[in-house]
């Protein structure tokens, strides 16, 4: 089947054609001189994506309300990007921002993502994750954008029914956050079918690295071990597919300009799972905490946790040739170094008391 028959826009002369062979360097020349918006560009994945886009020569506009994103994540990019404070729930401001920047490609990274917070403010999660995505998609139709990439989540799959999860895996979300992400994920598909809005869906697995904006397990472990030998965790046997954030960003960029048919979900992840206990022990060794003690804290256990997430990334590899470039231990070293070089504190720490997020 010709992918364009399923809605893939025609490629203009000189636009990026990605390598067919896995592991070849990805050529991002197709972004050079293009006008690209990153909603949520001050967040964790968004700020990594902004840097990769700049390296590719794109004209980058960040649209962010800084609920979760941090201005500090963009401080070193002043003069290189345009930052527009705004909420994706504000349709008119979003429209003004996109038309003013003549946006051609939009990466939609906005989202309420920290699962425990969804226990307290479930309605907010649905407004931001679903209504906000609706606004972005209708914006793309109204302004004639070339394509939108929606950042979805592995959580839409629920408990794994195979050693690796591919895109055909049943969708059985098991928490409020995951349900809101699945609603937005399928909204992308239905609005493509009904309105021919050009959108591709990236289901990302657990990214980690510098500039984390939420108290996920790796930054939490790093912060605790920076201050002592004891690390308090929840389910230490849970296994997650950890991908260094720059590799995640490269995967998103490759997918945006790939031949993936519009409306299609594509997994982005390393394909290698590690248990929380393994992560804690590795971080302790890298941080010189040879006497580190891991304590299971009942307050840190989720109401329902998923045992294993491991990505089958074969579709992304086939479409783009993408493979992760940063090994797990190397990525942890880079994360620890960044944390220490930036005052030994994450941006989210002022909002968090153990597992409670005050924002």
N, C-alpha and C positions, 0 to 999 in steps of 0.2 A: 504493500500500500504506500502511495506517495504521501509523506507527512503533510505536505501542503494541502492535500485534499481534506485533512482534518483541521485545517485552519491555520497552519504555519504561514506567517507572512513571507512574501517573496524577498529574497536576499538581494540587496542592491549591490552594484558593482563596487568592489573594494571592501565590503563588509566581511566580518570574521567568518572563516570556515575552520572549525576546530579539527584537530587531528583525529584520525580514525583509530590510531594505534595507542594503546594504553601506555602512559608514562612519558610520552613525548611532551616537551615543554608546551604549555598552553599559550597560544598566540592571542593576546587580547588587543591587537591593533584595531579591531572593530569598535572599540570604545573611544578611540582617539578623536577628540573634538566633539563628541556626542554630549547632549544635555541629559544628565541623569539625576533623578531625585532619589534620596534614601529617606523614607519615612522611618522615624526611630533611629536616625543616624548618629545620635549621641549615646545610644545604648551599646551593649557589649558586642554583639555580632555586627550591628550597624556601623559602629565606629571602625571596626576592622575592615569592613566592606568599603567604607569611604576611602581609607588609605590605599586599598588595592585599586580602586577606580582611579584615584589620582595618579597612581603609578602608571596606569594605562593611558593617561592623557585625557580623561573625561572631564567635563565641566560639571562639578558636583554641587547640588543643592541639598542641604539637610533640613528636614521639616520635623520638629520634635517639640513636645510640650514639657519635657524634662521631668515627667512624673517618675520614670525609671532611669532615663538617660542622665548623664552627667556632663555639664559644660566642660569639666576638666578633661573629658575624653577627647575633646576637639581643640584644646588650648594651643597645641603645637601646630595646628592647621590654619590659624588665623591668616587671612589674606589669600589663602589657597581655595577656600570653599565659601559658599554663601549659606548662612544659617538663618532660618526663618522659624522663630518660636511660634508654635501653633499646634492645635489638636486636630486629629483626623475626624473627630466628631463635629468640628466646625466646617461645614461644607463650603461655605463662601470663602473663608480664609484659605482653605486648601485649594480651591479653584484659583483664587488670585495668585497663590504661590506657584502653582503649576503652570499657569498661562504666562506669568511674568518671567519664568525661567525657560519657557518653551520646551517643556520636558518631553523627551522622546522615550526614555526607558525609566521605569519606576520600580525600585526594590521596596516592597512593603514589609518592613521589619518591626512595625509597632505591635505591641501586644502586652497584655497582663500575662505573666508567665510563671510566677512563683506559686507552685501548687498549694502550699499551706495558706497563702493569703486568700485563695479562692474559697476556703471554708468560711471566711468572714465577710467577704464582699462578692458573692457570686454574680449579682446583677451587674456590677461594674465590669467583671470579666466579659460578660456577654455584650455589653455595650461597646467596649473597646475592641474586643476581638472579632465580633460579628458585624455590628453596625459600622464600626470604623472601616472594616474591609469592604463592606458594601459601598461606602462613600468613595473609597479609592478606586474600586472597579468602575463605578458609574462616572467618576472623573476621567478615567482612561478613555471611556467611550465618548464622552463629551468633547474631549480635547484631541482625540485622534492619536493617542500614543501608539508607538510601535509595539510595546509589550510591557506587561506587568509581571513581576515575579513575586508570588506570595510565599512568605516564610511560614510554613506549617510545622508540625511537630510529630516526632515518633510516638507521642502519647496517644495519637488517634488510633493506634493499633490495639492498645490494651495488652493483656497478657500474651506473650509470644506463644505461638502454636507450632513453631519450627525453630531449629537452631539459629537460623538467620531469617530476618523479616524482609520480604520483598514487597513490591507495591501491590501484589495481588492478595496479600494477607488480609484476613477479615478485619473489619473496622469495629472495634468494641471498646470505646473509651471508658475509663473506670474512675474518672474524677471530673469535677466541674470544669476545671481548666481544659482538660482533654476534650470534653463535649463541646466547649465553645470553639476550640481550634478545629474540630471536625466540622462543625457547622460552617465555619468560614472556608475551610478547605473545599467542601462540597458546594458552597455558594460560588466559588470560583468556577467550578465545573459547570454548574447550571447556568450561570450568566454567560459563559462562553457559548453554550448550546443555544441559549435563547436570544442573546444579543451580539454574538460573535465578538465579545470582548477578548482581546489577545492576552491571555494570562497562562502562566505555567506555575506549577505548585512544587515547592521544595520541602520535603519532609525531612527536617534536619534532626540528627541524633545529638547526643550531648556534646556541645562545644565547650571548650575551656581555653583559658589563656589570659593575657593582660586585659585590664579595664573591665573586669567583671562588675556588673551592676546589681546582681542579686546574690543572696547567700546560698549558692549552690554548693555541692559537696566539696569540690576541689578548692575554691577560695576559702571556704569555711575551715578546711583542714590546714591550709597554709596559714591562715590568721591565727588559729589556735596554737599551732606548733611554733609560730614565731614568738609566742608569749609564754610558753611552758612546755613541759614534757607530756602533758595529758591532753588527749583529743577526745571530745565527747561527740558521739555519732548515734544515728538511728540504726537502720538495718544495714549492718556491715557486710552481709552476704549478698546483697543486691548487686547485680552486674550491669554495667552500662558501657555503651560503645562511645568512648571519648575521642573526639576529633579536635585537633588544635584549631583555634578560631581562624587563623589565616588560611588554613586548608579549607575550612567551611566556606569562607568568603570566596576563595578561588572556585570552589564548586558552584556557588550561586552565580558567579559571573559567567562561568562556562555554560551553565544550564540556560541562562537568560538568552544567549545567542546561539543556542544549539538548535538541532532539528526536532526537538521534542514537540510533539503536537500540542497545540493549545488545549488547556483543560486537563493536561496530564500531570499526575503526581510523580515525582522522582525523589528517591531517597538520597540523602547526603550524609555519609558517615564512613568511618574508617574500616568497619568490618571486623574489629577486634574488641571483645569485651574484657573489662577488668572489674573485679569486685571492689566495693568500697574499702574493704580491709586491705586489699592489695595496694590500692591508691594511697591509703594512709601510711602504710609501711614504707612505700617508695618515697613519698614526700618527706617522711621523718628521716630517712637515710640521706636524702639530698640536702636537707636542712641541718644535718649534723646532730639530730636528736636520737642518739643511739639508745637512749633509755626511755623512749616514748612509750606511753601506755595508752591503749585504746579502751575506752569505756563506752558501753552501750547505755545510752540515756533514754529511758522510756518516753520522755517528753519530745524527743526528736523522731520518734517513730510516726510515720504517716498513717492516716486512718485506713488506707488500703495502699499497699506498695506493690509494685510489679517486680518480679524476680529478675528477669533478664531482658535487656534490649540489645540486640546485635544486628547491625545493618547488613543487608544484602545490597551492595552498591553497584551491582553488575550493569544495571540499566544506565546509570550515570557514566560509568566507564565506557560503555558501548557508544553512548551519544557523544561524548566529549573527549575521551582519553584521560580524564581526570584520575589521578591517584593521590593519596595523601603524601606530602613531602616531609612532614615533621613527625618523627617518631615520638612515641608516648613519653619516654623519659626525657628526651630533649625538650619536648613541649613543657613538661613540668619544670625543668630547669629554667626555661625562658619565663615562665609564669612567676616562679619564685624570685628570680632576678628583678623582674619588673616590679613586683610587690615591694621588694626591699629598696629599690631605687626611687620609689614614689611614696616614701614616708612610712612604709609598713602598715598601710591601712587601705581598705577598700572603700569605695564611695558609699556602699550600702550600709556600712557599719553604724553610722549615726542614726539609722532608721530601725535597727534591729535589736531586740532583746531576746537572746536565745533563738527561739523559732518564731517569734512574733514580729511581724513587719508593721511599723507605724507609718505608713504612707499609702 
